Amino acid sequence: MTIVAGNEQTEASAHAERTLTVRYFAAAAEAAGRDQEQLTVVDTLSALREELLRRYGDPMARVLRSGSFLIDGTVSRDLDRPLGETVDILPPFAGG
């Protein structure tokens, strides 16, 4: 809901709902039971994270605890960051 008084908008309108593509890789795909999906969420990484936890519970929580988010190809852990068109959920990677 947007409330406009003159040129001011309330905080409720500062973030709008949007549809985006969420792609899951490796353990994230296992936790979600799919490789990708379209989601409508409030447009912050925090809101997406909460929605993923609500939908997929503990298996996704384990992935998100140390995994990465790529927002339109850029890594982010800033939960206040606005979302782009595509968010990739990547599990932690072992390397050497």
N, C-alpha and C positions, 0 to 999 in steps of 0.2 A: 504494500500500500504506500503510495506517495502522497505526502501532504506538503503542499507548497504554500508558503506565506511570503508574498512579495517575491524576492529572488532566492529565498532560503528554502532548503528541503530538509526534512527530518532525517535523522540517522537511519531510519527504516528504509529510506529510499537510496541511501548511499551504496547499497549492494543490491543488485537485481538478480532475479533468477535467470539462468541461461542454460541452454542445452549444449553439451560438449561431448566429445568422443574421449572415452577413457580406455586406454589400451593396457593390458596386463601381460607381464613377461615372467616366465619360469614359475617360481613359487607364488607370485602374485596371481598368475593365471590359475594355478591349482586352487588357491584360496577362493577366488571368485567363481571358479567353475566355467570360465570362458576366457577368450583372448581379448575381447573388447566389447564395449556396450556404449549406448548413448544414455547419458544421465542429465536430468534437469536438477540443478542445485543452485544455491546462492553462490555468487561468483568469487568466493575466496577458497584458498587451499584448505583452510581450517574447516569450512563447511563441507568440502568434498571428503576430507579425511573422516569427519564425523559420519557422513552418509555411508562411506565404505565400511566403517566399523559397525554401523547399525545393520547393514545388509549381510556382512560376511563374518562378523564376530571375531573370535580368538584367532582363527587361522590368518585373517587379514591383519589383525593387530600385531602378530609376530612379524609379518612382512614390513609393516609400516614403522615398526619400532626402529629398525636400522636400514630400511630401504631408502630409495630416492624417488623424488618426483621430478619429471621433466615436463615443464610447461612450454609447449610449442618449441621443444628442443633445448630448453635452458634449464639446468638443474636448479631447484629451489627447495629450501626448507623453511622459508618465511611463510608462516601460516596466514598472515594477513595479505599475502600477495594475491592480486586478482588472477583469475584463470584465463587462459587463452582458449583456442579452439580445440586443442588436443592436450591431454595429460597422460603421460606414460607412467605407470607404476612399476618400478624396478626393484627387485629384491637386492639384498646386499650381495656383493660379488666377492668371491675368494680370488686371490691373485698371488702372483709370485714373481 
